[in-house]
């Protein structure tokens, strides 16, 4: 079997993310400064979804998928957005409402710890901690590149009013810049 790779401890350490060593970001996406969308995002594997050019994941090699942990107080979560990739949500703690579609066609399901939902590409989606305590959710997104986020113009304008926007290259900057 020639497809077997042998790795030593030092090589494998580059592929380990110990949670207590991780630092959450409150400035990974333009929507994190908006009331109701404040959340901690931990980039665990790959850049996944990041509009901050300085973000560095704990494990850089994202062979086909990216993993992030999201922590939020009750009532907070993500604004409606879309990706060209599949996105999976798995709560670790708390109760999380996962929304899809916009307007009158919006749907919702509430998930608890270890439940799982896989949102197909190009479907508008969001999530919110609907529990009573700070909760954690894992997000897995397909792909090896930093996935682009699609948002409505209304969300982009609300983010700018809260102080953040994207530059011409899609990187997070202060709205005054």
Secondary structure as UniProt FT lines:
FT   TURN            2..3
FT   HELIX           9..13
FT   TURN            14..15
FT   HELIX           19..21
FT   HELIX           30..33
FT   TURN            35..36
FT   STRAND          40..45
FT   TURN            53..54
FT   STRAND          65..72
FT   TURN            74..75
FT   STRAND          81..82
FT   STRAND          87..91
FT   STRAND          96..100
FT   HELIX           103..105
FT   STRAND          107..111
FT   TURN            113..114
FT   STRAND          117..119
FT   TURN            121..122
FT   STRAND          125..129
FT   STRAND          135..142
FT   HELIX           153..161
FT   TURN            162..163
FT   STRAND          164..166
FT   TURN            168..169
FT   STRAND          172..174
FT   TURN            175..176
//
